[in-house]
Amino acid sequence: MGFRSFVAAMPLWLEEKLFQKHLLIQQLQELAPQIDCRGKLLFTEHHLAYAASAFYPSPFESAAILTMDGVGEWVTTSVMLGNGREIRPVKEIHFPHSIGLLYSPCDRRTAALTSTP
């Protein structure tokens, strides 16, 4: 079940998820070709957004921050250090190495087994 889910998910990740910024700009240009939106869209790194949402509202002045998911851009796991207003990346693990991709089918299966209609 897990390996089949992984194989089935790969085309979606490779065609859409990893190139989301490019696809979004392309679709916006199709909707409004007179507007050059490339310089007007700002993106942050996926894992930096996770780290910021955990660290900045926390009561800590400094902390080690660990983020893990299936894949965000090319990064699947990251370690960052938060200190004051700064978050600095220390280490990253890149796609296709991902504990999140391994975990996702297990999580879905567990949710399916425990959910009630």
Protein Blocks (a to p, Z undefined) as FASTA:
>chain_A
ZZmmmmmmmmmmmmmmmmmmmmmmmmmmmmmmmbcfklmpccddfklmmmmmmmmmpmbf
bdcdddddfbecjbfbdcdddehjaccdfbdcddfbdfklmmmmmmmmmmmmmpcZZ
